[in-house]
């Protein structure tokens, strides 16, 4: 089985009336830019807990841990 690409995920969540988590950065992997996203302040208020990094392409579920 394969996960959806990010664009397909967004399309499906919109069709289903759901929301995705906000994204802070989209682009080529850039460690400096990604670390700059951690501001300790959540865009929703309160303290930022962290963030998730994922490929924009779909991927095999068995590869998820990598």
Order of alpha helices (4+ residues) and beta strands (2+ residues): alpha-alpha
